[in-house]
Amino acid sequence: TSDENPREPTVERLEASQMSSGYANLDDVEASQSASTGGYYHDASAGAAGSAGSTGVAGKMRRHPVRSLAAFALLLVLVLVIVYVSTRKDPLYGPAGPYPSANASPAVKAQLKQMASMVDRNHDPCDNFYQFACNGWVQKQQETDYSYAFSGIIARVHEQQLQLLKENFPFIHEFYDECTDTNALDQRGLPNTLTNTIDTATAAVKDWPSFASQIGALQKQGLATQCALTTEVTQGLIDNDFQFFLEPAQTADYQYYVQTDPSIPVEQVWKGYFSIVMANVFSALGYSNAQATTFAKQVYDLDKAIAEAVGDLSVDGISGMLHNTTSLTIEDAAQQLQLGDYFKNLGVQDGTTVRVFYENKFRAMQAAVTKAGWDVAKHYIEWHVMFNSLSQLTAILRSNAHDLAKIGIQSSTYNMQWFHRQAARDAINGRLVNPRHAANLRRNTRLLSVSEEDALLVGDAQRQETCLNMVLATFADMLSHEWVKNDFPTKNLAPVRQLVDYIYTAMGHRLENVKWLDPVTRQSARYKWGNITRNIAYDSDWRHYRNLTLVDKFYEDTRAAIGWHIEFQLGKIGQYQNRHDFASRDIMIQNAYYDPQNNNINMLGGLIESPMVMSSLPLLFDIARYGYVIGHEITHGFDNSGRLFDETGRYRSWWQPASVQEFDRRTQCLVDQYSAFMSGGIHVNGQQTLGENIADSGGVNNAWDAYQTWVHANASNSERLSSTYTNDQLFWLHNAQTWCTKSSDESLRRQIHTDVHSPAEWRVVGALSNKREFAEAFHCSASSPMGRSLTSKQCVLW
């Protein structure tokens, strides 16, 4: 029996076996419990009845030996059945339900009913807790690429946002209507504004300075943003003011052109994606099929030549990038790099300092463009202007944008650097196109959703969501401000602030008590923790969209809106980020992030709603879910990238060598653990997902510590909520069900290739299997998969 089931029989397991026949409804459960209570607790009458019965049976046994033997045999069989059921590999595992206790409130009863509907007791909680917690829900879902158990919440937020548009912002709603009117987009074809822009730019190109000048004029409109060179206004790594950066670029990441990653087959990317999309673009511009095919190959070859000349900038890391940054005045940069009127056309003010990343590789990019010839360079401009416009054009081009998004190549300007989306894109892709973005990997990354199509949904069936995302990228402040004034759940704000304090304090205790840090590093870590700014729900500094004029034509309005944001970003050069402000402006979404350059956690307002925060339930539930999220974000300040920044957000070394060595040893344990997990037929990349795995582990640890603090402080009020689950078991179940998803194998493979988060299943299994208190709650043995914490294989960092 022990070979079949590594766990020892337990009272809970016996109760589960007895409950395996099930009850028709909760009333049957309560009736059974009442009868059971009467049998167990009426000791005097039970004893008397038992004595009388014994006497009677004894007399009958003497008078009817055959009956007595039969009764004895029946009793023996019953005992053997009970022993067998309690020790065999039963198809039903773990406690049933969870069913509410007799005194549970209606809100608790409703919550437990929902949780019970998601559980699948055909899976042993000690084998795979995610499958136990979620497969009941998963099995009820239709076949789909990706779905999330609480996607209805996202839909509800979208409905709120659309309602706000209709009631308060008619001019923005018109912009949205223009975007969703796909028939009008198809009938219009390519707008004259677009084709005239392309003609003007290409007609002026005759050498490198004229080429660069035209790129500047286009980038001011949010076009050609990755055309040979790109710029960004973002915070510096050492000096935290907003700075202007310049660097070489191409359409997609290095790995899409040079075979370095087996998961990205370069030849397939060309044949299955680029050759088709590029040819469609040139056909749309009026070229013949033969010309379109030729130009597509020329443009792709130039992209590849730039990628090969520049190389993979991510391999050098942040330190390599810092050592390869040249600071020039705007005048010197224009002269030395032969940029002509690039800065003037873009709108950069005289006197601005330009920070050039990898000047030698920038010159290598210039040589590649020059070698290709200026006719090819003109087609390169055509491609890049169209590339940034795909989602705003005809059906086939919108579909092409969707195809590129599926392999991690985002074409929309709304995902480019001017909207703080570059860091999100790099985080989604799981690698650094530009090493400096390591500073921003946590900013604007999705916590609850891992589908890369969220960034750009271009199929007509999802057009409404696509257009809403575009509206929010442009007017997030206006919608968010209106929501805060009228619909924000203020009743949840006070308990959430208290919960943040609980979790924050728990992390402080962990930093104080963790044994492997040396005293100097511990003191610095505690100092950084003490300076974490906690931004909750929203800030009071709302943007006003003055001087933005819309003309009721979708493409033209899109260009005007993007131009407004670019001018806004350029105006921030030399300023410092207010650490109490949210960098992400759409505070209605259910998300949170840690910003290492400002050392703050940002808990967006949309997260302070069900299913993350439920004020009608005992705090246990909010700690298990929202508390976990808080702990997750705080831990990012001490993960493999967050630990590189100090208490002020500056990139500097503040760790002693011995602690760095121990940190690396402990994180390698996590790399190895997660790399052994498989989804969609391939292994998880434990190195790529390390930062998020560290944060998941820290989130679980901090939430548990805060929960225990709350239990001890409220011992008199912490009654058992379920008749079949302990409160500790409910904590773990509620935490795990946060991640219930259904994904196709293809979706899982895409996620593993491109996402810095592990698949949902392994986020649960990985973190909880390293938690001893989980194993104890569900009586898992050291030999069970979820009992890793009871062995020397346990991975512990924070």
C-alpha positions in Angstrom: 0.0 0.0 0.0 2.8 2.4 0.8 4.3 1.9 -2.6 1.0 2.9 -4.2 0.4 5.9 -2.0 3.4 7.5 -0.3 1.3 9.3 2.3 0.4 7.9 5.7 -3.4 7.4 6.3 -4.8 10.4 8.1 -8.1 11.3 9.8 -8.8 13.7 7.0 -8.2 11.0 4.4 -10.5 8.7 6.2 -13.2 11.4 6.3 -12.7 12.0 2.6 -13.2 8.3 1.9 -16.4 8.3 4.0 -17.6 11.4 2.1 -16.8 9.9 -1.3 -20.3 8.8 -1.9 -21.3 12.5 -1.8 -24.4 14.3 -0.7 -27.3 15.4 -2.8 -27.0 19.0 -1.5 -25.8 21.0 1.5 -29.0 20.2 3.4 -28.1 16.5 3.3 -24.6 17.4 4.6 -26.0 19.4 7.5 -28.5 16.6 8.3 -25.7 14.0 8.3 -23.6 16.2 10.5 -26.4 16.7 13.0 -27.1 13.0 13.2 -23.3 12.3 13.6 -23.1 14.9 16.4 -25.9 13.3 18.3 -24.2 9.9 18.1 -20.9 11.2 19.3 -21.8 13.5 22.1 -24.8 11.9 23.9 -22.4 9.7 25.8 -24.8 8.4 28.6 -27.6 7.3 26.4 -25.2 5.9 23.9 -23.5 3.9 26.6 -26.7 2.6 28.0 -28.0 1.6 24.6 -24.7 -0.1 23.9 -24.8 -2.1 27.1 -28.3 -3.2 26.5 -27.6 -4.1 23.0 -24.5 -6.1 24.0 -26.5 -8.2 26.5 -29.2 -8.9 23.9 -26.7 -9.9 21.2 -24.8 -12.1 23.6 -28.0 -14.0 24.5 -28.9 -14.4 20.8 -25.4 -15.6 20.0 -25.8 -18.4 22.5 -29.2 -19.3 21.1 -28.3 -18.9 17.3 -24.6 -19.8 16.7 -25.1 -19.5 12.9 -26.5 -16.0 13.1 -23.7 -15.0 15.5 -21.0 -16.3 13.1 -22.7 -14.4 10.2 -22.8 -11.2 12.3 -19.2 -11.6 13.2 -18.2 -12.2 9.6 -20.2 -9.2 8.5 -18.5 -7.0 11.1 -15.1 -8.3 10.1 -15.8 -7.5 6.4 -16.9 -4.0 7.4 -13.7 -3.4 9.3 -11.6 -4.7 6.4 -13.5 -2.5 4.0 -12.9 0.6 6.1 -9.2 -0.2 6.5 -8.9 -0.8 2.7 -10.7 2.3 1.7 -8.7 4.5 4.1 -5.3 3.2 2.7 -5.9 2.3 -0.9 -5.2 4.6 -3.9 -8.7 5.9 -3.9 -9.9 8.0 -6.9 -11.1 10.7 -4.5 -8.5 12.5 -2.5 -8.4 15.3 0.1 -11.3 16.6 2.1 -14.6 16.9 0.4 -16.2 20.2 -0.4 -15.2 22.5 1.1 -18.5 22.5 2.9 -19.4 25.3 5.2 -19.5 24.9 9.0 -22.9 25.2 10.7 -22.3 28.8 11.8 -20.9 30.0 8.5 -22.3 33.3 7.2 -24.1 33.4 3.8 -21.1 35.1 2.2 -18.8 32.3 3.4 -21.2 29.7 2.2 -21.4 31.2 -1.2 -17.6 31.5 -1.4 -17.0 27.9 -0.3 -19.6 26.7 -2.9 -17.7 28.4 -5.6 -14.4 27.0 -4.4 -15.8 23.5 -4.2 -17.0 23.8 -7.8 -13.4 24.3 -8.9 -11.9 21.4 -7.0 -11.2 18.0 -8.7 -10.8 15.3 -6.0 -9.7 12.8 -8.6 -6.3 14.5 -8.1 -4.3 14.0 -5.0 -3.5 17.4 -3.4 -0.1 16.0 -2.5 0.7 15.0 -6.1 -0.3 18.2 -7.9 -2.2 20.8 -5.9 -3.0 22.9 -8.9 -4.8 20.1 -10.6 -6.7 19.3 -7.3 -7.6 23.0 -6.8 -8.5 23.9 -10.4 -9.3 20.9 -12.6 -12.9 20.9 -11.6 -13.2 24.3 -13.3 -10.9 23.4 -16.2 -12.9 20.4 -17.2 -16.1 22.5 -17.6 -14.4 24.9 -20.0 -14.8 24.7 -23.8 -11.7 24.0 -25.9 -9.9 27.4 -26.2 -6.5 28.9 -26.8 -6.5 30.5 -23.4 -9.1 31.3 -20.7 -8.9 32.4 -17.1 -11.2 31.5 -14.2 -11.9 35.2 -13.4 -11.9 36.6 -16.9 -15.5 37.7 -16.2 -13.9 40.3 -13.9 -11.9 41.7 -16.8 -15.1 41.8 -19.0 -16.8 43.7 -16.2 -14.1 46.3 -16.1 -14.3 46.7 -19.8 -18.0 47.3 -19.5 -17.4 50.0 -16.9 -14.9 51.7 -19.1 -17.2 51.7 -22.1 -20.0 53.1 -19.9 -17.7 55.9 -18.8 -16.9 56.6 -22.4 -20.5 56.9 -23.4 -21.6 59.0 -20.5 -18.7 61.4 -19.9 -16.5 61.6 -23.0 -18.4 61.7 -26.2 -15.4 62.8 -28.3 -13.4 59.8 -27.0 -16.3 57.5 -27.6 -16.3 58.7 -31.2 -12.7 57.7 -31.5 -13.6 54.3 -30.1 -16.5 54.0 -32.6 -14.2 54.9 -35.5 -11.9 52.1 -34.4 -14.6 49.5 -34.1 -16.2 50.3 -37.4 -14.2 47.8 -39.4 -16.4 48.1 -42.4 -15.5 51.7 -42.7 -11.8 50.9 -42.2 -12.0 48.3 -45.0 -13.9 50.6 -47.4 -11.4 53.4 -46.8 -8.4 51.4 -47.6 -5.1 53.2 -47.1 -5.8 56.8 -45.9 -4.4 59.5 -48.1 -2.7 60.9 -45.0 -0.7 57.6 -44.7 0.3 57.3 -48.4 1.2 61.1 -48.6 3.4 60.7 -45.5 5.2 57.7 -47.1 5.7 59.5 -50.4 7.1 62.7 -48.7 9.6 60.7 -46.6 10.8 58.4 -49.4 11.2 61.2 -51.9 13.6 63.0 -49.7 16.0 60.1 -49.1 19.3 60.2 -51.0 21.9 59.6 -48.3 22.3 58.7 -44.6 21.7 62.3 -43.2 18.5 62.6 -45.3 17.4 59.1 -44.3 17.9 59.9 -40.6 16.1 63.3 -40.9 13.0 61.6 -42.4 13.0 59.0 -39.6 12.9 61.8 -37.0 9.9 63.4 -38.7 8.1 60.0 -38.9 8.9 59.1 -35.3 7.3 62.3 -34.1 4.0 60.8 -35.3 4.8 57.4 -33.8 5.8 55.9 -37.2 8.9 54.0 -38.2 9.7 53.6 -34.5 12.1 50.7 -35.1 13.4 51.8 -38.4 17.3 51.5 -38.1 17.4 53.8 -35.1 15.1 54.4 -32.1 14.9 56.7 -29.2 13.4 56.6 -25.8 12.8 59.0 -22.9 13.2 57.0 -19.7 14.9 57.2 -16.3 18.6 56.7 -16.1 20.1 53.8 -14.2 22.4 55.8 -12.0 20.9 59.3 -12.2 17.2 58.8 -11.9 16.1 61.8 -14.0 14.4 61.3 -17.3 17.0 61.1 -20.1 17.1 60.9 -23.8 18.5 57.6 -25.3 19.5 56.8 -28.9 20.3 53.3 -30.2 20.3 51.1 -33.3 17.1 49.0 -34.0 15.4 46.7 -36.4 11.8 45.4 -36.7 12.1 42.5 -34.2 14.5 41.1 -31.7 17.9 39.7 -32.6 16.6 36.1 -32.0 14.2 36.4 -34.9 17.0 36.8 -37.4 20.0 34.8 -36.0 19.4 31.2 -34.9 20.3 31.3 -31.2 17.1 30.1 -29.6 15.8 26.7 -30.8 12.3 27.8 -29.8 12.4 30.5 -32.4 13.1 28.8 -35.8 14.4 31.7 -37.9 13.6 30.1 -41.3 10.0 29.5 -40.1 9.6 33.1 -38.9 10.6 34.3 -42.4 8.6 31.8 -44.5 5.5 31.7 -42.2 5.3 35.3 -41.1 7.6 38.0 -42.4 7.5 37.0 -46.1 3.7 36.9 -46.0 3.1 40.1 -44.0 5.8 42.2 -45.8 4.5 41.1 -49.2 0.9 42.0 -48.2 2.2 45.4 -47.1 3.8 46.2 -50.4 0.8 44.9 -52.3 -1.4 47.2 -50.3 0.9 50.1 -51.4 0.1 49.3 -55.0 3.1 47.3 -56.1 2.7 44.2 -58.3 3.0 40.7 -56.8 6.5 40.3 -58.2 7.6 43.6 -56.8 6.0 43.0 -53.5 7.9 39.7 -53.2 11.2 41.2 -54.2 10.8 44.2 -51.8 9.8 42.0 -48.9 13.0 40.0 -49.3 15.1 43.1 -49.6 13.6 44.6 -46.4 14.0 41.4 -44.5 17.6 41.0 -45.6 18.3 44.6 -44.4 16.6 43.8 -41.1 18.8 40.7 -40.8 22.0 42.6 -41.8 21.3 45.2 -39.0 20.7 42.4 -36.5 23.9 40.7 -37.4 25.9 44.0 -37.4 24.6 45.1 -34.1 24.4 41.7 -32.4 22.4 40.7 -29.4 22.6 43.6 -27.0 20.9 41.6 -24.2 23.9 39.4 -23.6 26.0 42.2 -22.1 23.6 42.9 -19.3 23.2 46.2 -17.5 26.9 46.6 -16.6 27.9 46.0 -20.3 25.4 48.6 -21.4 26.6 51.2 -18.9 30.2 50.7 -20.1 29.1 51.3 -23.7 27.1 54.5 -23.3 28.4 57.7 -24.8 27.0 61.0 -23.6 27.0 63.8 -26.3 25.4 67.2 -26.7 22.6 67.2 -29.2 24.8 69.2 -31.5 27.8 66.8 -31.3 25.5 63.8 -31.7 24.0 65.3 -34.9 27.4 66.0 -36.3 29.4 63.0 -35.3 26.6 60.5 -36.2 25.5 62.4 -39.4 21.9 62.6 -38.2 21.0 65.7 -40.2 17.8 67.2 -38.8 16.8 64.1 -36.9 16.6 65.7 -33.5 14.9 68.9 -34.9 12.3 66.9 -36.7 11.6 64.8 -33.7 11.1 67.8 -31.5 14.1 67.4 -29.1 15.1 70.8 -27.5 18.5 72.3 -28.1 20.9 71.7 -25.2 19.6 68.2 -24.5 22.2 65.5 -23.6 21.9 62.5 -25.9 23.0 59.2 -24.5 24.0 56.8 -27.3 24.1 53.1 -26.5 26.8 51.2 -28.3 28.1 53.9 -30.5 30.3 51.5 -32.4 27.3 49.3 -33.1 25.3 52.3 -34.1 27.9 53.0 -36.7 27.7 49.3 -37.8 24.0 49.7 -38.3 24.6 52.9 -40.4 27.1 50.9 -42.6 24.5 48.1 -43.1 21.8 50.6 -44.3 24.3 52.4 -46.6 25.5 49.1 -48.1 21.9 48.0 -48.9 21.4 51.2 -51.0 19.0 54.0 -50.8 16.3 52.4 -53.0 16.1 49.6 -50.4 16.2 52.1 -47.6 13.1 53.8 -49.1 11.3 50.4 -49.1 12.5 50.0 -45.5 10.8 53.2 -44.6 7.6 52.1 -46.4 7.6 48.9 -44.4 8.2 50.5 -41.1 5.5 53.2 -41.5 3.0 50.5 -42.5 4.3 48.2 -39.7 3.3 50.7 -37.1 -0.1 51.2 -38.7 -1.3 47.7 -39.3 -3.9 47.6 -36.6 -5.5 50.8 -37.9 -5.9 49.6 -41.6 -7.8 47.0 -43.6 -8.9 43.5 -42.5 -6.0 41.6 -44.0 -3.4 43.9 -42.5 -5.1 43.8 -39.1 -5.0 40.0 -39.4 -1.3 40.2 -40.3 -0.7 42.3 -37.1 -2.4 39.5 -35.1 -0.2 36.9 -36.7 2.9 38.7 -35.7 1.7 39.3 -32.2 1.2 35.5 -31.8 5.0 35.0 -32.1 5.8 38.0 -29.9 6.3 40.7 -32.5 4.2 43.8 -31.7 3.5 46.1 -34.5 1.3 48.8 -32.9 2.7 52.1 -31.9 0.7 51.7 -28.7 3.1 49.1 -27.6 6.2 51.2 -28.3 8.5 53.1 -26.1 6.5 56.4 -25.9 3.8 54.7 -23.9 5.9 53.0 -21.2 5.1 49.7 -23.1 8.6 48.9 -24.2 9.4 47.5 -20.7 6.2 45.5 -20.8 7.0 44.1 -24.2 10.5 43.1 -23.1 9.1 41.4 -20.0 6.5 39.5 -22.1 9.2 38.4 -24.5 11.3 37.1 -21.6 14.5 38.7 -22.8 16.0 42.2 -23.1 16.1 43.7 -26.5 17.7 46.7 -24.8 19.6 45.8 -21.6 18.6 49.0 -19.8 15.1 47.8 -19.7 16.0 45.4 -16.9 15.3 48.3 -14.7 11.7 48.3 -15.9 11.0 44.6 -16.3 8.4 44.7 -13.5 6.6 47.8 -14.7 3.2 47.2 -16.5 3.6 43.4 -16.7 0.4 41.5 -16.4 0.0 39.7 -13.1 -3.3 37.8 -13.6 -3.1 37.4 -17.4 -0.4 35.8 -19.4 -1.8 35.8 -22.9 0.5 37.8 -25.2 -2.5 38.7 -27.4 -3.8 40.9 -24.6 -1.3 43.5 -25.9 -2.8 43.6 -29.4 -6.0 41.9 -30.3 -6.7 42.5 -34.0 -9.1 39.9 -35.1 -12.6 41.4 -35.8 -14.2 39.3 -33.1 -11.9 40.9 -30.5 -11.9 44.3 -32.2 -13.9 46.0 -29.3 -11.2 45.0 -26.8 -8.4 46.1 -29.2 -10.0 49.5 -29.6 -10.6 49.9 -25.9 -6.9 49.2 -25.3 -6.0 51.8 -27.8 -8.4 54.3 -26.2 -6.9 53.5 -22.8 -3.3 53.9 -24.1 -4.3 57.4 -25.1 -6.9 58.6 -22.6 -6.3 56.4 -19.5 -6.1 59.4 -17.1 -9.5 60.7 -18.1 -11.3 57.4 -17.7 -9.5 56.5 -14.5 -10.2 59.8 -12.9 -13.9 59.6 -13.7 -14.0 56.0 -12.3 -12.3 57.1 -9.1 -14.8 59.9 -8.6 -17.9 57.9 -9.2 -17.4 54.1 -9.0 -14.3 53.3 -6.9 -15.0 50.8 -4.1 -14.0 53.1 -1.2 -15.2 50.7 1.4 -12.3 48.4 0.5 -9.6 51.0 0.8 -9.1 51.0 4.6 -8.8 47.2 4.9 -6.5 47.1 1.9 -4.1 49.6 3.5 -4.1 47.5 6.6 -3.4 44.4 4.6 -0.5 46.2 2.8 0.9 47.0 6.3 0.6 43.4 7.4 2.5 42.1 4.3 5.1 44.9 4.4 5.8 44.1 8.0 6.1 40.4 7.3 8.8 41.1 4.6 10.7 43.2 7.1 10.7 40.4 9.6 12.0 38.0 6.9 14.8 40.2 6.0 15.7 40.6 9.6 15.6 36.8 10.3 16.9 35.2 7.2 20.1 33.4 8.2 22.2 33.4 5.0 22.6 37.2 4.7 25.8 38.8 6.1 25.2 41.6 8.6 26.3 44.4 6.2 24.0 43.2 3.4 21.2 42.6 5.8 21.4 46.2 7.1 21.3 47.5 3.5 18.4 45.2 2.6 16.4 46.4 5.6 17.2 50.0 4.7 15.9 49.4 1.1 12.8 47.8 2.5 12.3 50.7 4.9 12.3 53.1 1.9 9.8 51.2 -0.3 6.9 53.6 -1.3 3.5 51.9 -1.2 1.2 53.3 -3.8 -2.4 52.1 -3.4 -5.3 52.4 -5.7 -4.6 55.7 -7.5 -2.7 59.0 -7.3 -4.2 62.5 -7.5 -2.0 63.8 -10.3 -4.2 63.4 -13.4 -3.0 64.3 -16.9 -5.0 66.8 -18.9 -5.1 66.4 -22.7 -4.8 70.0 -23.6 -3.9 71.0 -27.2 -5.0 67.6 -28.6 -7.4 68.1 -31.5 -9.3 65.1 -33.1 -10.9 65.4 -36.5 -13.2 62.3 -36.5 -11.0 60.3 -38.8 -9.5 57.2 -37.0 -6.1 57.1 -38.6 -5.5 60.8 -38.4 -6.8 60.9 -34.8 -4.5 58.1 -33.9 -1.5 59.9 -35.2 -2.5 63.1 -33.4 -2.9 61.3 -30.1 0.4 59.5 -30.4 2.1 62.8 -31.3 0.6 64.4 -28.2 2.1 61.6 -26.0 5.5 61.9 -27.7 5.6 65.6 -27.0 4.6 64.9 -23.4 7.4 62.4 -22.9 10.0 64.8 -24.4 8.9 67.4 -22.0 9.9 65.2 -19.1 13.6 65.2 -20.0 15.6 66.4 -16.9 12.7 65.9 -14.5 12.4 63.3 -11.8 9.6 60.7 -11.3 7.4 61.4 -8.3 7.7 58.1 -6.4 4.1 58.5 -5.2 2.7 58.5 -8.8 1.7 55.5 -10.8 3.8 55.1 -14.0 0.9 53.0 -15.3 -2.1 55.3 -16.0 -4.9 52.8 -16.4 -5.6 52.2 -12.8 -8.8 50.4 -13.4 -7.1 47.1 -14.5 -6.5 44.3 -12.0 -2.8 44.5 -11.9 0.2 45.5 -9.7 3.9 46.1 -10.3 7.1 46.9 -8.6 9.3 49.7 -10.1 13.0 49.2 -9.1 14.0 52.6 -10.3 11.6 54.3 -7.9 11.6 51.5 -5.3 7.9 51.5 -5.0 5.1 49.0 -5.2 2.0 50.0 -7.2 -1.3 48.3 -6.4 -3.7 49.6 -9.1 -7.2 50.5 -8.1 -8.9 47.7 -10.2 -7.2 45.2 -8.0 -9.2 46.3 -5.0 -12.3 44.4 -6.1 -13.6 40.9 -6.2 -12.1 38.3 -6.6 -8.9 39.8 -5.1 -10.6 41.7 -2.3 -13.9 40.6 -0.7 -14.7 42.7 2.3 -17.7 40.6 3.2 -15.5 37.6 4.0 -13.0 36.9 6.8 -9.6 38.4 6.2 -8.2 35.0 5.6 -9.4 35.1 2.0 -8.0 38.6 1.2 -4.6 37.7 2.7 -4.4 34.5 0.7 -5.0 36.3 -2.6 -4.5 40.1 -2.4 -1.9 39.7 0.4 0.0 37.3 -1.8 0.0 39.9 -4.6 1.4 42.5 -2.3 4.1 40.1 -1.1 4.9 39.2 -4.7 5.5 42.8 -5.6 7.6 43.6 -2.6 9.8 40.6 -3.2 10.5 41.9 -6.7 12.7 44.5 -4.9 15.0 41.6 -3.9 14.8 39.3 -6.8 17.6 38.7 -9.4 17.1 42.1 -11.1 15.5 44.1 -8.3 18.4 43.4 -5.9 20.7 45.4 -8.3 19.0 48.7 -7.3 19.4 50.4 -4.0 16.8 52.2 -1.8 16.7 55.2 -4.0 16.3 53.2 -7.2 19.9 53.7 -8.4 21.8 50.9 -10.1 24.7 50.1 -7.8 26.3 47.1 -6.0 25.3 47.1 -2.3 25.7 43.3 -1.6 28.8 41.7 0.0 30.4 39.0 -2.1 29.5 36.2 0.3 25.8 37.0 0.2 25.9 37.3 -3.6 27.4 33.8 -3.8 24.7 32.4 -1.5 22.0 34.2 -3.4 23.2 32.7 -6.6 23.3 29.2 -5.0 19.8 29.5 -3.7 18.3 30.9 -6.9 19.9 28.1 -8.9 17.8 25.7 -6.9 14.7 27.5 -8.2 16.1 27.5 -11.8 16.6 23.7 -11.6 13.2 23.1 -10.0 11.2 25.0 -12.6 13.3 23.8 -15.5 12.1 20.3 -14.7 8.4 21.3 -15.2 6.8 20.7 -18.6 3.8 22.1 -20.3 2.7 21.7 -23.9 5.4 19.1 -24.4 8.4 21.4 -23.6 10.3 22.4 -20.5 9.8 25.6 -18.6 12.8 28.0 -18.8 13.8 28.3 -15.2 16.3 31.0 -15.9 13.9 33.1 -18.0 11.2 32.9 -15.3 13.5 33.2 -12.3 12.5 36.7 -11.2 8.8 35.9 -11.2 9.4 32.5 -9.5 11.3 34.3 -6.7 8.4 36.8 -6.3 5.8 34.0 -6.3 7.7 32.2 -3.5 8.1 35.5 -1.6 4.4 36.3 -2.1 3.4 33.0 -0.6 5.8 33.3 2.4 4.8 36.9 3.2 1.1 36.1 2.9 1.4 33.1 5.2 3.3 35.1 7.8 0.7 37.9 7.7 -2.1 35.3 8.0 -0.5 33.8 11.1 -0.1 37.3 12.6 -3.8 37.9 12.0 -4.8 34.5 13.4 -2.8 35.1 16.6 -4.2 38.6 17.0 -7.8 37.4 16.5 -7.7 34.0 18.1 -11.2 34.5 19.7 -12.7 35.3 16.3 -11.0 32.7 14.1 -13.6 30.0 14.2 -13.5 27.1 11.7 -15.2 28.2 8.5 -15.6 24.7 6.9 -16.7 21.4 8.3 -14.4 19.5 5.9 -11.4 21.9 5.6 -9.3 23.5 8.2 -8.8 27.3 7.9 -5.2 26.7 6.9 -6.3 24.4 4.1 -8.8 27.0 2.9 -6.0 29.6 2.8 -3.9 27.4 0.5 -6.9 26.5 -1.7 -8.0 30.1 -2.1 -4.5 31.1 -3.0 -4.0 28.4 -5.6 -7.4 29.0 -7.3 -6.2 32.5 -8.1 -4.3 30.9 -11.1 -6.9 28.6 -12.5 -6.6 28.7 -16.3 -7.2 26.6 -19.4 -4.6 26.8 -22.1 -4.0 24.9 -25.3 -0.7 23.2 -25.8 0.2 25.8 -28.5 -0.6 28.7 -26.1 1.5 27.1 -23.4 4.4 26.7 -25.8 4.1 30.3 -26.8 4.1 31.3 -23.2 7.2 29.3 -22.3 9.0 30.8 -25.3 8.1 34.4 -24.6 6.8 35.0 -21.0 8.8 35.7 -17.9 6.0 34.1 -15.8 5.8 30.3 -15.5 2.6 28.6 -16.6 -0.1 28.9 -14.0 0.1 25.3 -13.0 3.8 25.6 -12.1 3.3 28.9 -10.3 1.1 27.0 -7.8 3.1 23.8 -7.6 6.5 25.4 -7.6 5.8 27.9 -4.8 3.6 25.7 -2.5 5.8 22.6 -2.8 8.6 24.6 -1.2 6.3 25.6 1.7 6.5 23.3 4.8 3.3 24.7 6.2 1.4 23.7 3.1 2.7 20.1 3.3 1.7 20.0 7.0 -1.8 21.4 6.3 -2.5 18.6 3.7 -0.4 15.9 5.5 1.9 15.4 2.5 4.8 13.1 3.0 8.4 13.9 2.1 8.2 11.4 -0.9 5.2 13.2 -2.4 5.7 15.8 -5.2 4.1 18.5 -3.0 6.3 17.5 -0.1 9.5 18.9 -1.5 9.7 21.3 1.5 10.2 18.3 3.8 13.4 17.3 2.0 16.8 18.7 1.2 15.5 19.7 -2.2 13.5 22.6 -0.7 14.3 25.9 -2.4 14.3 28.8 0.1 15.3 32.4 -0.6 13.1 35.0 1.2 
